[in-house]
Amino acid sequence: MHEARIDDTQAGRIPADDGWWVLNLGEIAWESAEGNGTFCIFEAPSAPSPVMGIGVHIVGPGEANGLYHAEDTQEGFLVLSGECLLIVEGQERRLRPWDYFHCPPGTAHITVGSGEAPCAILMVGARREGRPIHYPVEPLAARFGASVTTPSDSPKEAYAGMAPFVPARSPWPLEPM
């Protein structure tokens, strides 16, 4: 396997192809969406992995990383720093540094930043082409703007009207408050 070429962009560095690579969180390109935090994905935009997605998502207090949903593939979430509220199957759980949430297929969930500082979460998920994603209505998630108002199986429909993703510089390392 070849080493990927690394390109410099306004937002940071990105791998240009599907080869192996090494980048630091402080130099890799990130994206942000108003109200949904800042994140990076560990893959080449031109060659996304068909089997696994992994990245870091940073949410501020009250920010959700997306919408309450359930996928038919496994996901996992490791809190690296800060605190967040996990809404899972209609229940609330507090997560702190080094707490891990194992999310089996079909588990409805979302994370929301809480506490006084941003929360950094390492997120990993299996991928399968054509996998269904369901967005149910969840009143707990709705308190944070993280629920659809009408159930949907379409990400495009669920996220219609949400802030677009824009390039962002790395917020890493997080500054203590």
HELIX and SHEET records of a PDB file:
HELIX    1   1 PRO A  139  ALA A  142  1                                   4    
HELIX    2   2 PRO A  155  ALA A  158  1                                   4    
SHEET    1   A 2 ILE A   6  THR A   9  0                                        
SHEET    2   A 2 GLY A  12  PRO A  15 -1                                        
SHEET    1   B 7 TYR A 100  CYS A 103  0                                        
SHEET    2   B 7 GLU A  75  SER A  81 -1                                        
SHEET    3   B 7 CYS A 119  ALA A 126 -1                                        
SHEET    4   B 7 MET A  52  VAL A  59 -1                                        
SHEET    5   B 7 THR A  38  ILE A  41 -1                                        
SHEET    6   B 7 TRP A  30  SER A  32 -1                                        
SHEET    7   B 7 VAL A 166  ALA A 168 -1                                        
SHEET    1   C 2 ALA A  70  GLU A  71  0                                        
SHEET    2   C 2 ILE A 133  HIS A 134 -1                                        
SHEET    1   D 3 GLN A  91  LEU A  95  0                                        
SHEET    2   D 3 GLU A  83  VAL A  88 -1                                        
SHEET    3   D 3 HIS A 109  SER A 114 -1                                        
END                                                                             
